[in-house]
């Protein structure tokens, strides 16, 4: 005997809402740039690059009044990216300084004259420890960051605890 399905019945009433899920982690990030074409007197010990423009900072990341030192209030693993673009190719280098010590994996050494520097690293940052972007050279000299665009930028994104 063959059984054929009958017509579908009416949809019943909607049930109650389920419990709310756990709140996910909030994104902690920062971006700051220098778009002014600032002139820097670069020293052998390093010169911090001010990043006063286009600052988008999570409340957990603060910047110093001179816009050169960034500090996180939540420790974790961060993706750190920087770009530096100068108007002329010079034999200068760039690096990140963390607690006034260079982060070796962020160093672009002055072995050849270049005008564009870029670095991306993953690093554990601890709450309250200062981070800054520097240019440095083997001999004192001047460098001009590109204006009317990004002369220098720094971004931080917290990926995990």
N, C-alpha and C positions, 0 to 999 in steps of 0.2 A: 504494500500500500504506500502510495506516494504522499508525503506531507509537504505542503507548501507553506512558507512563512506567511503569517498574517500581517496586517497593517501595524505600523509602529504606533504605540500609544502616545499620549500627551506627555510632555516634559514635566517632571515634578517640580516642586518649589525648590529654590536655591537654599543650600545648607548654610550654617553659620560660618563665618570667616575663621580660618585657622590661626594659630598663634603666630606672632611676628617672629621673623628669623633674627638671628644675631646680627648686630651692626658690624659691617665690615670695617677694615682699617681705613682711616682717612689718609689721603695723599698729602705728604709733606714734600714741598718742592720750593725752589726759588729760581728766579731768572733775573739777571741784571746785566746791563750793557753800558758801553760808552759809545755814544753816537756823535760826539762833539768835535772830534778831530783834535783831541788833547795832545799837547806837546809834553813829552816826558824826558827828564834828564836821567838817563839810565846809568846806574853805578855797578861796579863789580860785585858789591854786596847784595844787589837786587833793589828794584824800585817797584813798590806796589802800584798796581794799575787801578785807578778809581773807576767805579762802575755805577755812576749816579742816575742813569737813564733806564727807562722801561722796567723798573723794578716791580716784579711780581713775587711777593714773599709770603709764604705760609706764616701764620703767627708763631710757629715753632722755629723759625729762622730769622735772625736779626742781623743788621748790618751796622757797622760803626758810622759815626757822624761824617767821616771823610770818605765813606763809601768804598773802603778797601778791605775791610775785615768782616767775614761772615761767620756766624756762630749758630750751631744747631742746639736746640734744647732737648732733643730726643736722640739718643744713640741709635745706631743702626747701620746697615749696609746701604751706601749711597752710590748712585751713578753720578759721576762728576764729569762735566764736559766744559772745555773752554775753547775759545777762538780768539786770536789776536791778529789783526790786519793793520799793517803800517804802510805809509805812503811810498816808501822806498825800500828796496832790498838792503838789509844791513846784517852784519855779522853779530847778531844778538840772539839770546835765547829766552825761553819762557819756562815757567814752572809754577807749581802750586806749593805754597808753604803751609804746613800744618803744625801749629804750636811753635812757629818760628823755625821749623826744620823742613827742608825740602822733601817733597814726596818724590822719591827717585823715579817711580814709574810715570811721573808727569813731566819730566824734564825733556825739553827740546833744546839740545845744546847748540851753542854758537859755532858750529864747524864750517858753515858756509853762509853766504849772504842770502837771506830769504825775506819775504815780506808777509808771509801768511803762516800762522802757527795754529795747530789744532790738536787736541788731546781728549781722549775719553777713557776713564778708568772706573773701576769698582773699588770702593774702599770703605772700611769701617770708620765711621766718624763717631766720636764720643761727645756727649753733651758738654757744652761750655768750653770746648777747645777751638781756638781761632783758626780760620782758613782764609788764605788770600792768594791772589794771582799776581805774579811778578814777571817783569822783564829784567834780564841781567846781561852783562857783557864782560869781555875780558879787559876792555879799556873803556873809560867813561865816554859816553856819547849821548846824542839826542835822538829821539825817535818820535814821529808824529803818527798818532792813530788815525785811521781813515775817518773822515766825517761823512755826513749825509749817507749813513749806513752804519753797519756794525763795525766799529773800530776794535772793540773787544767785548767779549761776553763770557758769562759764567752761569752754568746751570747746575742745580743739585736736585736729585730726586731720590727720596728714601724708598728703597725696595723692600726691606725687611728689617726685623729687629736685629 
